[in-house]
Amino acid sequence: MSGKTEGRLPEPISELERGALAALETYSNVHRGSGHNSIISTYLYEQARDIVLDYLGLKKGRYVVIFCTPRREAALKALLNPKNYHCISSRDTGLPLGIRAMAVKKRALPKGNPFQSGGGTTRIVSPDWVVWADAPDRFEAGTPALISVIAFIKALLLIRQYGKDIFMNKAADNLPAHEILYHDELDKYSGSELLNLLRQTLIGRNVKVPSTFGPRPYIHLDNSASTPTFMPVWEAVRQTWRQTSGVQLEIIDEVRSLIAGFLGAPGNDYDIIFTANTTEAINLAAESLRHHTEPDTEPVVLTTLLEHSSNDLPWRTVSRSPLLRLSIDPDGFVDLKQLSAILSGYNLEGRYGKKRIRLVAVSGASNVLGVVNDLAAISRIVHQYGARMLVDGAQLVAHRKVDMKEWGIDYLAFSAHKLYAPFGAGVLLAGKGMLNFSSAEMDIIRSSGEENAGGIAALGKAIVLLRRIGMDLIIKDEQALTAHALRGLAQIPGLTIYGIRDPNSPRFAQKVGVIPFTLKGMLSTRVARELAEQGGIGIRCGCHCAHILVKHLVGVPPGLEWIQRVIAILIPRLSFPGLARVSIGIGNSESDIDILVQTLGRIVWKSSDSAIRSKKDMRREIDDFAKAVARRVYSV
């Protein structure tokens, strides 16, 4: 075998990178988007499962493939008989991806609540019950590390052709961590000049997709689900993949310092733990709360109606604590007086026996309404009554300045894939001594996340770029685009915007670029499909993994909620009424917004007479387009 690999390293690693870059050109969130890129990414992800089964020589009908982190793999193994699963690891390829693929016999899959819960693990959620998704989704909480999975699968295909050791021998000319993270072709630029130049490096910006009016440049307006990336970030990833383990460890340490500086979380005061995504990070915090015991006290968690499933379900299913929810006003803001009254009733006045609110878990920015509540004010009230505060920062960190120490945030969770670094890294920051795990458990937790050195490098590089642009400029730019979108959407007949809709409102400064809406007489799924087919535009539709909030906004009564529960069990693929959602990032422009508004106008007025393709032909063309991308990605 060694004779086959001699002198071949540059060819396989370059071929691996070619496949990953091809996937990045049409990257979007798996399963949860509506545009071409989400369709393609989902196709690539599901094909990856088939390739794993083929690699292991297993029958598709008998097994299901679950992609997970090393720690999730260990948790799932503990629930299974070794005879019922097969595992392969990216670590065995010599690549720092942090991916495990488990092929599990379908009949042997565990029942009941998943060991980690959150985004993607459910069909429908209410305040009191959950209908879980089928496998594999039920065991893949949070956004999958699509690009890392694809790189792993491509590595397996290359190993099968060239030999098992082709990625083991790293290049002799190692680059220092500082060079990989801080230097690139744009490193002499900053501010608006850097932002404009960086947009020109957006991977996939020149890709044209099929539409009913012919090929069109794809427009990504689904940044709240997942962000595309830029060439300097991708270069940091591919360089990290080629380094020795010693350099990769240096990169991890340096990124930890970058995160501490970027989020105002000094290393002496906070632990920084790398995870797979925000969902895994919050599940860790929920596990920690479960391990915390106080004599004669029953811990309670207080959240809000705004929360994503990842900041709701773990507190119910993992920490097993009773859950309370703060109400919100029509714009999405919590009532600070209500917060104080509830905390006082539980923690000061002792009205509820042994129950004490020990944690208040709030979204930094809502993934549905885009509102940014006053975290510093919330923190002051929380600590006044002896509780701790966790912030789900998934929608916040890429769009607003964060100062954990100044604001008094005890825990913060966020994902790199919403920060222009979609390579499977997430982060949990926790105040020193606030995580209730043994030293041995902490070692396992740390090593699981840090195995994905490439994803961590991507996060570090993205932070470097955002800092060089300046968060003040990013806020100003995104607010201008959001205002432009709100004004344009307000002109569409029958279109209703939820939450803050007036750019002149005093509250507009407390809104990130997330705009939920409905069109009269049209389900959100159809709106999203029409935008994709007519305009090549990718948005989100449905309940956005925030079922409780969306049902509150559209006015679903309890009786109808029970009917939906029955339907979800009997007809799993049926879509429920929800909201269409546009979400803006630094890769977007006024032109993107103008095309969105024009396309919505055409949809409302049903003016598609000049279309050159029928809907049936065009959907077949999209399917063919996805298959062509998959061949380019996975071909050897």
C-alpha positions as CSV (number, residue, x, y, z in Angstrom):
1,M,0.0,0.0,0.0
2,S,2.8,2.4,0.8
3,G,4.1,2.0,-2.7
4,K,0.8,3.3,-4.1
5,T,0.9,6.4,-2.0
6,E,4.5,7.5,-2.5
7,G,4.6,10.9,-4.3
8,R,0.8,11.0,-4.5
9,L,0.0,13.3,-1.5
10,P,-0.4,16.6,-3.4
11,E,-2.9,15.0,-5.9
12,P,-5.3,13.5,-3.3
13,I,-5.3,16.5,-1.0
14,S,-5.9,18.8,-3.9
15,E,-8.7,16.6,-5.2
16,L,-10.2,16.7,-1.7
17,E,-10.1,20.5,-1.6
18,R,-11.6,20.7,-5.1
19,G,-14.6,18.7,-4.0
20,A,-15.1,20.8,-0.9
21,L,-14.8,24.0,-2.8
22,A,-17.4,22.8,-5.4
23,A,-19.8,22.1,-2.5
24,L,-19.1,25.6,-1.0
25,E,-20.2,27.2,-4.3
26,T,-23.7,26.0,-3.7
27,Y,-23.7,25.8,0.1
28,S,-26.8,26.4,2.2
29,N,-28.4,25.0,5.3
30,V,-29.3,21.3,5.0
31,H,-33.0,20.4,5.0
32,R,-34.1,23.9,6.3
33,G,-34.0,26.2,3.3
34,S,-36.0,26.6,0.2
35,G,-33.7,27.8,-2.6
36,H,-31.5,25.9,-5.0
37,N,-28.5,25.8,-2.7
38,S,-30.5,24.2,0.1
39,I,-31.8,21.6,-2.3
40,I,-28.3,20.9,-3.6
41,S,-26.8,20.8,-0.1
42,T,-29.5,18.4,1.1
43,Y,-28.9,16.2,-1.9
44,L,-25.1,16.1,-1.2
45,Y,-25.7,15.3,2.5
46,E,-28.1,12.5,1.8
47,Q,-25.8,11.1,-0.9
48,A,-23.0,11.1,1.7
49,R,-25.1,8.6,3.8
50,D,-25.3,6.3,0.8
51,I,-21.6,6.5,0.2
52,V,-20.9,5.5,3.8
53,L,-23.1,2.4,3.5
54,D,-21.4,1.5,0.2
55,Y,-18.0,2.0,1.8
56,L,-18.9,-0.3,4.7
57,G,-20.7,-2.8,2.4
58,L,-24.0,-2.5,4.2
59,K,-27.6,-2.6,2.8
60,K,-29.4,0.7,2.6
61,G,-32.7,-0.8,3.7
62,R,-31.4,-2.1,7.0
63,Y,-29.2,0.7,8.2
64,V,-29.4,4.4,8.7
65,V,-26.3,6.6,8.8
66,I,-25.9,9.3,11.5
67,F,-23.2,11.9,11.3
68,C,-22.0,13.2,14.6
69,T,-19.2,14.5,16.8
70,P,-16.9,12.1,18.8
71,R,-18.8,12.8,22.0
72,R,-22.2,12.3,20.4
73,E,-20.9,9.0,18.9
74,A,-19.9,7.8,22.4
75,A,-23.4,8.8,23.8
76,L,-25.2,6.8,21.0
77,K,-22.9,3.8,21.4
78,A,-23.8,3.6,25.1
79,L,-27.4,3.0,24.1
80,L,-26.7,0.3,21.5
81,N,-25.5,-3.3,21.3
82,P,-22.1,-3.3,19.4
83,K,-23.6,-5.8,17.0
84,N,-26.0,-3.2,15.8
85,Y,-23.7,-0.5,14.5
86,H,-20.6,0.2,12.4
87,C,-18.5,3.4,12.8
88,I,-15.9,5.2,10.7
89,S,-14.0,8.2,11.9
90,S,-12.4,11.2,10.1
91,R,-9.6,10.9,12.6
92,D,-8.5,7.6,11.0
93,T,-8.0,9.5,7.7
94,G,-5.5,11.9,9.2
95,L,-7.8,14.9,8.5
96,P,-8.9,17.3,11.4
97,L,-12.6,17.3,10.7
98,G,-14.2,15.9,13.9
99,I,-16.7,13.7,12.1
100,R,-18.0,10.3,12.9
101,A,-20.3,8.3,10.7
102,M,-22.4,5.7,12.5
103,A,-24.3,3.1,10.4
104,V,-27.0,1.8,12.8
105,K,-29.5,-0.9,12.2
106,K,-32.9,0.8,11.9
107,R,-34.6,-1.6,14.3
108,A,-32.0,-1.0,17.0
109,L,-32.3,2.8,17.2
110,P,-33.1,4.1,20.7
111,K,-36.7,5.2,21.4
112,G,-37.9,8.2,23.5
113,N,-36.2,11.6,23.8
114,P,-32.9,12.0,22.0
115,F,-29.8,12.5,24.2
116,Q,-29.3,15.9,22.6
117,S,-32.3,18.0,21.4
118,G,-32.9,21.2,19.5
119,G,-33.1,22.4,15.9
120,G,-34.0,19.7,13.4
121,T,-34.8,17.0,15.9
122,T,-38.6,17.6,15.8
123,R,-41.6,17.6,13.5
124,I,-43.6,19.9,15.7
125,V,-43.2,21.5,19.2
126,S,-45.7,23.0,21.6
127,P,-45.1,24.4,25.1
128,D,-46.0,21.1,26.7
129,W,-45.2,18.3,24.2
130,V,-43.0,17.4,21.3
131,V,-43.4,15.2,18.2
132,W,-39.9,14.0,17.4
133,A,-38.5,13.5,13.9
134,D,-37.5,10.1,12.6
135,A,-33.9,9.0,12.4
136,P,-31.4,10.2,11.4
137,D,-32.7,13.7,12.0
138,R,-33.6,12.9,15.6
139,F,-29.9,12.2,16.4
140,E,-28.4,15.1,14.5
141,A,-29.3,18.1,16.6
142,G,-28.4,21.4,15.1
143,T,-27.1,22.4,11.7
144,P,-25.0,19.5,10.3
145,A,-21.3,20.2,9.4
146,L,-22.0,19.7,5.7
147,I,-18.7,20.7,4.3
148,S,-16.7,18.7,6.8
149,V,-18.9,15.7,6.1
150,I,-18.4,16.1,2.4
151,A,-14.6,16.4,2.9
152,F,-14.7,13.2,5.0
153,I,-16.7,11.3,2.3
154,K,-14.5,12.6,-0.5
155,A,-11.5,11.4,1.6
156,L,-13.0,7.9,1.9
157,L,-13.5,7.8,-1.9
158,L,-9.9,8.8,-2.4
159,I,-8.6,6.4,0.2
160,R,-10.4,3.6,-1.6
161,Q,-8.5,4.5,-4.8
162,Y,-5.1,5.6,-3.5
163,G,-4.6,3.9,-0.2
164,K,-5.4,4.5,3.5
165,D,-2.3,6.6,4.3
166,I,-2.6,9.3,1.7
167,F,-3.5,12.1,4.1
168,M,-1.3,11.0,7.0
169,N,2.0,12.6,5.9
170,K,1.7,16.4,6.2
171,A,3.7,18.9,4.2
172,A,7.2,19.7,5.4
173,D,6.8,23.4,5.0
174,N,4.4,24.0,7.9
175,L,2.9,27.5,8.2
176,P,2.7,29.1,11.6
177,A,-0.7,29.6,13.1
178,H,-0.3,33.4,13.0
179,E,0.3,33.3,9.2
180,I,-2.8,31.2,8.6
181,L,-5.1,33.3,10.8
182,Y,-3.9,36.8,10.2
183,H,-2.5,37.1,6.7
184,D,-4.2,36.9,3.4
185,E,-4.4,38.8,0.1
186,L,-6.6,41.5,1.6
187,D,-4.7,42.0,4.9
188,K,-3.6,45.6,4.0
189,Y,-7.3,46.7,3.7
190,S,-9.8,47.5,6.5
191,G,-13.2,49.1,6.9
192,S,-15.5,49.7,4.0
193,E,-12.7,49.0,1.5
194,L,-12.2,45.6,2.9
195,L,-15.9,44.9,3.1
196,N,-16.3,45.7,-0.6
197,L,-13.3,43.6,-1.7
198,L,-14.3,40.7,0.6
199,R,-17.7,40.6,-1.1
200,Q,-15.9,40.0,-4.4
201,T,-14.5,36.8,-2.9
202,L,-17.8,35.4,-1.8
203,I,-17.7,31.8,-2.8
204,G,-20.6,31.0,-5.2
205,R,-21.3,34.6,-6.1
206,N,-21.0,33.9,-9.8
207,V,-22.9,30.7,-9.9
208,K,-26.0,30.8,-12.0
209,V,-29.0,28.7,-11.2
210,P,-32.0,27.6,-13.3
211,S,-35.2,29.8,-13.1
212,T,-38.4,30.0,-15.1
213,F,-36.8,33.0,-16.9
214,G,-33.5,31.3,-17.7
215,P,-30.2,31.1,-15.7
216,R,-29.9,33.7,-12.9
217,P,-27.2,34.5,-10.3
218,Y,-28.2,32.8,-7.0
219,I,-29.2,35.3,-4.3
220,H,-28.8,34.1,-0.7
221,L,-31.2,35.7,1.6
222,D,-31.2,33.0,4.2
223,N,-28.3,34.1,6.4
224,S,-30.1,33.4,9.6
225,A,-30.1,29.7,8.7
226,S,-26.5,29.6,7.5
227,T,-24.0,31.9,5.9
228,P,-21.9,31.3,2.8
229,T,-18.2,32.0,3.2
230,F,-15.3,33.9,1.6
231,M,-12.1,32.9,-0.1
232,P,-9.8,34.0,2.8
233,V,-11.8,31.8,5.2
234,W,-11.6,28.8,2.9
235,E,-7.9,29.3,2.5
236,A,-7.4,29.2,6.2
237,V,-9.3,25.9,6.3
238,R,-7.4,24.2,3.5
239,Q,-4.1,25.4,4.9
240,T,-5.1,24.0,8.4
241,W,-6.0,20.6,6.9
242,R,-2.4,20.4,5.5
243,Q,-0.7,21.2,8.8
244,T,0.8,18.9,11.5
245,S,-1.1,18.3,14.7
246,G,1.3,20.7,16.5
247,V,0.4,23.6,14.3
248,Q,-3.3,22.7,14.5
249,L,-3.1,22.9,18.3
250,E,-1.5,26.3,18.0
251,I,-4.3,27.5,15.8
252,I,-6.9,26.3,18.3
253,D,-5.2,28.2,21.1
254,E,-5.0,31.3,19.0
255,V,-8.6,31.1,18.0
256,R,-9.6,30.8,21.7
257,S,-7.8,34.1,22.3
258,L,-9.5,35.7,19.3
259,I,-12.9,34.7,20.6
260,A,-12.1,36.0,24.1
261,G,-11.1,39.4,22.6
262,F,-14.0,39.6,20.1
263,L,-16.7,38.9,22.8
264,G,-15.2,40.6,25.8
265,A,-14.7,37.4,27.6
266,P,-11.2,37.5,29.3
267,G,-9.5,34.1,29.6
268,N,-9.1,34.5,33.4
269,D,-12.9,34.8,33.7
270,Y,-14.3,32.4,31.1
271,D,-13.8,28.9,29.8
272,I,-14.1,28.6,26.0
273,I,-15.3,25.2,24.8
274,F,-15.5,24.2,21.1
275,T,-18.6,22.2,20.0
276,A,-20.3,21.3,16.8
277,N,-22.8,24.1,16.8
278,T,-25.0,26.3,19.1
279,T,-27.3,23.4,19.7
280,E,-24.6,21.1,21.1
281,A,-23.3,24.1,23.2
282,I,-26.7,24.7,24.9
283,N,-27.1,20.9,25.4
284,L,-23.8,21.0,27.3
285,A,-25.1,23.8,29.5
286,A,-28.3,21.9,30.1
287,E,-26.3,18.8,31.1
288,S,-24.3,20.9,33.5
289,L,-27.4,22.2,35.2
290,R,-28.7,18.6,35.6
291,H,-25.5,17.8,37.4
292,H,-25.8,20.7,39.7
293,T,-27.5,19.8,43.0
294,E,-28.6,21.9,45.9
295,P,-30.2,20.5,49.1
296,D,-34.0,21.3,49.4
297,T,-34.0,23.1,46.0
298,E,-35.7,22.3,42.7
299,P,-34.0,24.2,39.9
300,V,-36.3,26.0,37.4
301,V,-35.3,27.5,34.0
302,L,-36.9,30.7,32.7
303,T,-36.8,31.4,28.9
304,T,-39.0,33.5,26.6
305,L,-41.5,32.9,23.8
306,L,-38.8,34.1,21.4
307,E,-36.6,31.0,21.7
308,H,-35.4,28.7,19.0
309,S,-35.9,25.0,19.8
310,S,-32.3,24.7,20.7
311,N,-32.8,27.1,23.6
312,D,-36.0,25.4,24.7
313,L,-35.9,21.7,24.3
314,P,-32.6,21.0,26.0
315,W,-33.9,22.6,29.2
316,R,-36.9,20.3,29.1
317,T,-35.3,17.0,28.0
318,V,-31.7,17.2,29.1
319,S,-31.7,19.3,32.2
320,R,-35.2,17.9,33.1
321,S,-36.0,21.2,34.8
322,P,-39.4,22.8,34.9
323,L,-39.6,25.5,32.2
324,L,-41.2,29.0,32.4
325,R,-41.6,31.4,29.5
326,L,-41.6,35.2,29.6
327,S,-44.2,36.8,27.3
328,I,-43.3,39.3,24.6
329,D,-44.9,42.4,23.1
330,P,-46.0,42.5,19.4
331,D,-42.4,43.6,18.3
332,G,-40.8,40.7,20.3
333,F,-39.4,42.5,23.3
334,V,-39.7,41.0,26.8
335,D,-41.2,42.9,29.8
336,L,-38.4,43.6,32.3
337,K,-41.0,44.3,35.0
338,Q,-42.5,40.8,34.4
339,L,-39.0,39.3,34.5
340,S,-38.3,41.0,37.9
341,A,-41.7,39.9,39.3
342,I,-41.3,36.3,38.3
343,L,-37.7,36.1,39.7
344,S,-38.8,37.8,42.9
345,G,-41.8,35.3,43.4
346,Y,-39.6,32.3,43.0
347,N,-36.2,33.3,44.5
348,L,-37.0,36.0,47.0
349,E,-40.5,35.5,48.2
350,G,-40.5,31.6,48.0
351,R,-44.0,31.4,46.7
352,Y,-43.5,28.1,44.9
353,G,-42.1,25.9,47.6
354,K,-38.6,24.5,46.9
355,K,-38.6,25.8,43.3
356,R,-35.9,28.4,42.5
357,I,-35.1,29.9,39.1
358,R,-31.4,29.1,38.7
359,L,-31.0,30.0,35.0
360,V,-32.5,32.6,32.6
361,A,-31.9,31.5,29.0
362,V,-32.6,34.2,26.4
363,S,-31.9,34.7,22.7
364,G,-29.4,37.4,21.9
365,A,-31.3,38.1,18.7
366,S,-34.5,36.4,17.6
367,N,-34.1,34.2,14.5
368,V,-37.8,35.0,13.6
369,L,-38.4,38.6,14.5
370,G,-34.8,39.8,14.6
371,V,-35.2,41.8,17.8
372,V,-32.2,42.3,20.1
373,N,-33.4,42.6,23.7
374,D,-31.3,44.6,26.2
375,L,-29.0,41.9,27.5
376,A,-27.2,44.1,30.0
377,A,-30.5,45.2,31.6
378,I,-31.8,41.6,31.7
379,S,-28.5,40.5,33.3
380,R,-28.8,43.1,36.1
381,I,-32.2,41.8,37.0
382,V,-31.2,38.1,36.8
383,H,-28.2,38.5,39.0
384,Q,-30.2,40.7,41.5
385,Y,-32.2,37.6,42.3
386,G,-29.4,35.1,42.4
387,A,-29.8,33.4,39.1
388,R,-27.4,33.0,36.1
389,M,-27.9,34.1,32.5
390,L,-27.3,32.1,29.3
391,V,-27.5,33.9,25.9
392,D,-28.2,32.0,22.7
393,G,-25.9,34.1,20.5
394,A,-26.4,32.3,17.2
395,Q,-28.2,35.2,15.6
396,L,-26.3,37.9,17.5
397,V,-22.5,37.5,17.2
398,A,-22.2,38.2,13.5
399,H,-24.4,41.3,13.6
400,R,-23.8,43.1,16.9
401,K,-21.0,43.9,19.4
402,V,-21.0,41.6,22.4
403,D,-19.2,42.3,25.7
404,M,-19.8,39.3,28.0
405,K,-18.0,40.7,31.1
406,E,-19.4,44.2,30.8
407,W,-23.0,42.9,30.3
408,G,-22.7,40.2,32.9
409,I,-23.4,37.2,30.7
410,D,-22.6,33.9,32.4
411,Y,-22.9,31.6,29.4
412,L,-22.9,32.3,25.6
413,A,-23.4,29.8,22.8
414,F,-23.0,30.5,19.1
415,S,-22.1,28.8,15.8
416,A,-19.4,29.5,13.2
417,H,-21.8,28.6,10.3
418,K,-23.8,31.8,11.1
419,L,-20.5,33.7,11.2
420,Y,-19.3,33.1,7.6
421,A,-17.4,29.9,8.6
422,P,-19.6,26.9,7.7
423,F,-17.2,24.1,8.7
424,G,-18.9,22.6,11.7
425,A,-17.6,24.6,14.7
426,G,-19.6,26.0,17.6
427,V,-18.7,27.6,20.9
428,L,-19.8,27.6,24.5
429,L,-18.4,30.3,26.7
430,A,-19.0,29.8,30.5
431,G,-17.8,31.7,33.5
432,K,-15.0,30.0,35.3
433,G,-16.2,27.2,37.6
434,M,-19.8,27.3,36.1
435,L,-19.7,24.0,34.2
436,N,-20.5,21.0,36.5
437,F,-18.4,18.2,34.9
438,S,-15.6,16.2,36.2
439,S,-12.0,16.7,34.9
440,A,-12.3,13.5,32.9
441,E,-15.6,14.6,31.4
442,M,-14.2,18.0,30.5
443,D,-11.2,16.4,28.8
444,I,-13.7,14.4,26.6
445,I,-15.8,17.4,25.9
446,R,-12.8,19.5,24.9
447,S,-11.1,16.8,22.7
448,S,-14.4,16.2,20.9
449,G,-14.8,19.8,19.7
450,E,-11.1,20.4,19.1
451,E,-10.8,17.5,16.7
452,N,-12.3,19.8,14.1
453,A,-9.2,22.1,13.8
454,G,-10.3,23.1,10.3
455,G,-13.6,24.4,11.4
456,I,-12.0,26.3,14.4
457,A,-9.5,27.9,12.0
458,A,-12.4,29.0,9.8
459,L,-14.1,30.7,12.8
460,G,-10.9,32.4,13.8
461,K,-10.3,33.7,10.3
462,A,-13.9,35.0,10.1
463,I,-13.5,36.9,13.4
464,V,-10.2,38.4,12.1
465,L,-12.0,39.7,9.0
466,L,-15.0,41.0,10.9
467,R,-12.8,42.9,13.3
468,R,-10.8,44.4,10.5
469,I,-14.1,45.6,8.8
470,G,-15.4,46.9,12.2
471,M,-18.7,45.9,13.8
472,D,-19.9,49.5,13.7
473,L,-19.6,49.5,9.9
474,I,-21.3,46.1,9.7
475,I,-24.2,47.3,11.8
476,K,-24.6,50.5,9.8
477,D,-24.5,48.5,6.4
478,E,-27.0,45.9,7.5
479,Q,-29.4,48.4,9.0
480,A,-29.4,50.3,5.7
481,L,-30.2,47.1,3.8
482,T,-32.9,46.1,6.3
483,A,-34.5,49.5,6.0
484,H,-34.4,49.3,2.2
485,A,-36.0,45.8,2.4
486,L,-38.8,47.0,4.8
487,R,-39.7,49.9,2.6
488,G,-39.7,47.7,-0.5
489,L,-41.8,44.9,1.0
490,A,-44.3,47.5,2.4
491,Q,-45.3,48.2,-1.2
492,I,-46.3,44.6,-2.0
493,P,-50.1,44.2,-1.8
494,G,-51.3,41.6,0.6
495,L,-47.8,41.3,2.3
496,T,-47.8,41.4,6.1
497,I,-44.5,41.9,8.0
498,Y,-44.3,40.7,11.6
499,G,-42.5,42.5,14.3
500,I,-40.7,45.9,13.7
501,R,-41.7,47.1,10.2
502,D,-41.0,50.8,10.3
503,P,-37.3,51.9,9.7
504,N,-38.2,55.2,11.4
505,S,-39.3,53.5,14.6
506,P,-37.1,54.2,17.7
507,R,-36.9,50.4,18.1
508,F,-35.4,49.8,14.7
509,A,-31.9,50.2,16.1
510,Q,-32.6,47.0,18.1
511,K,-33.4,44.9,15.1
512,V,-31.0,42.8,13.0
513,G,-31.6,42.0,9.3
514,V,-34.4,39.4,9.8
515,I,-37.8,40.0,8.2
516,P,-40.7,37.5,8.6
517,F,-43.7,38.0,6.4
518,T,-46.8,36.3,4.9
519,L,-48.5,36.8,1.5
520,K,-52.3,36.8,1.6
521,G,-53.8,33.5,0.3
522,M,-50.4,31.8,-0.1
523,L,-48.6,29.4,2.2
524,S,-45.0,30.3,3.2
525,T,-43.8,27.1,1.4
526,R,-45.3,28.3,-1.8
527,V,-43.9,31.8,-1.4
528,A,-40.4,30.4,-0.9
529,R,-40.7,28.0,-3.9
530,E,-41.9,30.8,-6.2
531,L,-39.0,33.1,-5.1
532,A,-36.6,30.3,-5.9
533,E,-38.1,29.3,-9.2
534,Q,-38.8,32.8,-10.5
535,G,-35.9,34.8,-9.0
536,G,-33.2,32.3,-8.0
537,I,-33.6,33.5,-4.4
538,G,-33.1,31.4,-1.3
539,I,-35.1,32.2,1.8
540,R,-36.6,30.2,4.7
541,C,-40.2,29.2,5.3
542,G,-42.2,27.4,7.9
543,C,-41.7,27.6,11.7
544,H,-37.9,28.2,11.7
545,C,-37.3,25.8,14.6
546,A,-39.2,28.3,16.7
547,H,-42.6,26.6,16.6
548,I,-44.0,28.2,19.8
549,L,-43.2,31.7,18.7
550,V,-44.5,31.3,15.1
551,K,-47.7,29.7,16.3
552,H,-48.1,32.6,18.7
553,L,-47.6,35.2,15.9
554,V,-50.0,33.6,13.4
555,G,-52.6,32.9,16.1
556,V,-52.8,29.1,16.3
557,P,-55.3,28.2,19.2
558,P,-54.6,25.3,21.5
559,G,-57.4,23.2,19.8
560,L,-55.8,23.5,16.4
561,E,-52.4,22.8,17.9
562,W,-53.7,19.3,19.1
563,I,-55.0,18.7,15.6
564,Q,-51.6,19.5,14.1
565,R,-50.0,17.1,16.5
566,V,-52.2,14.2,15.2
567,I,-51.5,15.3,11.6
568,A,-47.7,15.4,12.3
569,I,-47.8,11.9,13.5
570,L,-50.0,10.5,10.7
571,I,-48.6,12.5,7.8
572,P,-44.9,13.4,8.7
573,R,-44.2,15.2,5.4
574,L,-47.1,17.6,5.5
575,S,-46.1,21.3,6.0
576,F,-47.9,23.5,8.5
577,P,-48.7,27.2,8.0
578,G,-45.7,29.4,9.0
579,L,-43.8,32.5,7.9
580,A,-41.6,33.3,5.0
581,R,-38.3,34.9,6.3
582,V,-35.7,37.0,4.6
583,S,-32.4,37.4,6.4
584,I,-29.5,39.7,5.5
585,G,-25.7,39.3,5.8
586,I,-22.6,41.2,4.8
587,G,-22.6,39.4,1.4
588,N,-25.8,41.0,0.4
589,S,-26.4,44.2,-1.6
590,E,-29.2,46.6,-2.5
591,S,-29.5,44.8,-5.8
592,D,-30.4,41.6,-4.0
593,I,-33.2,43.4,-2.1
594,D,-34.5,45.0,-5.3
595,I,-34.7,41.7,-7.1
596,L,-36.5,40.2,-4.1
597,V,-39.1,43.0,-4.2
598,Q,-39.5,42.8,-8.0
599,T,-40.0,39.0,-7.8
600,L,-42.5,39.2,-5.0
601,G,-44.4,41.8,-7.1
602,R,-44.5,39.4,-10.0
603,I,-45.7,36.6,-7.8
604,V,-48.5,38.7,-6.4
605,W,-49.6,39.9,-9.8
606,K,-49.1,36.5,-11.3
607,S,-47.1,38.1,-14.1
608,S,-45.0,35.1,-15.3
609,D,-46.3,35.1,-18.8
610,S,-42.8,35.6,-20.3
611,A,-41.4,32.6,-18.5
612,I,-39.3,30.4,-20.9
613,R,-39.7,27.2,-18.8
614,S,-42.8,25.6,-17.4
615,K,-42.7,24.9,-13.7
616,K,-42.5,21.1,-14.3
617,D,-39.6,21.5,-16.6
618,M,-37.8,23.9,-14.4
619,R,-38.1,21.7,-11.3
620,R,-36.7,18.8,-13.3
621,E,-33.9,21.2,-14.4
622,I,-33.2,22.1,-10.7
623,D,-33.0,18.4,-9.9
624,D,-30.6,17.8,-12.8
625,F,-28.5,20.8,-11.6
626,A,-28.2,19.3,-8.1
627,K,-27.1,15.9,-9.5
628,A,-24.5,17.7,-11.7
629,V,-23.1,19.4,-8.6
630,A,-23.0,16.1,-6.7
631,R,-21.0,14.5,-9.6
632,R,-18.5,17.3,-9.5
633,V,-18.2,17.2,-5.7
634,Y,-17.8,13.4,-5.3
635,S,-16.1,12.4,-8.5
636,V,-12.6,10.9,-8.2
